[in-house]
Amino acid sequence: MIAILTVTGLDHTGIVAAVSTRLAELDVNLCNISQTIMGEYFTMIAQCEFDERAHPIESLQSDLRAVGEEQQVVVRLQSEAIFRAMHEL
């Protein structure tokens, strides 16, 4: 499955490391990634690929939400199909 990951929040050291480490632990491949700092705010968007049979998206969302809470940022993972449909309306 292809999914879109977004991370937003106040910038601080370790956000990318925490998110990418957890993704690697879950066998989620980062296919494309972009991040920027806007003033005090960190923003990241990434395209990810994973085997949904091994790791259902709901399970990944829960795991990544926990990383977000630890890092005090908002982490969202959405199916690329849903992401496309939302933005085609």
N, C-alpha and C positions, 0 to 999 in steps of 0.2 A: 504494500500500500504506500502511496505517496501522501504526505501530510505537510501542512504548513505550521511552523512553530513561530510564535512571537514571544518576545520577552521585553517588558518595559518596567521602568522604575528609576529611582534615584541611583546614580552611578556610584559604584565602589569596586574595589579590587576583588576579583574572584568570581564574578558573575558567569563569564563565559566558561571558565574552568569548571564550575559547579554543574552547569547545565550540560556541557559536552561530556564530562565524566559520567554523569548519570545516563546520558543517551548511550554512550559506549557500553556501559554495564548492561544495558537493556538490548544490545545488538541493534540499535537504531543508527543508520548511516546518515551523516550530514552530507547531502548532495551539493548544496549551495548555501552560502551564508553571507549575510551582510549585517554589519552593526555600525552604529554611529553614536556619538555623544552630542546631545542637543542641550547646550547649557549644562545644567546639573543632571539631565536625564539620559539614561542609557536606553537605547532601542536596538533590538535585534530581530531579524526575520530570517528564517531558514527553511529550506526545503529538505524534508527527511524521507527516508525510505526504510520500511521495516516489514517483517512477515507478520501480518495481523493474526494468523492462526497461532503463532507462538506468543505474540504479545498483542492482545486486543487493544484497540485505541483507548477504550475507557480505562484500562489498567495503566497505560502509559500516561494518560491525562492525570490520573491520581498521583502517580509517582512524581510527575513533573510539577504538579501543584505543590507537593511537599517540598521540592527543591526551591520553588518560588517563595514559599513561606520562610524557609531557612535563610534565603538571600534577601528577603523583603522586596521582592519584585513580583510582577504578575507574569506567569507563564501560561500560554495557551497553545494547545495542539488541536488542529482541525484537519479533517480529511480534505485533501486538495479538491475533491469533487464538490464538497459542500462550500468550500472557500470560493471556488469558481462560480457556483450557482448564486451565491450571495452577491457577488460582484458583477454579475451579468444582468441583474434586474434593472 
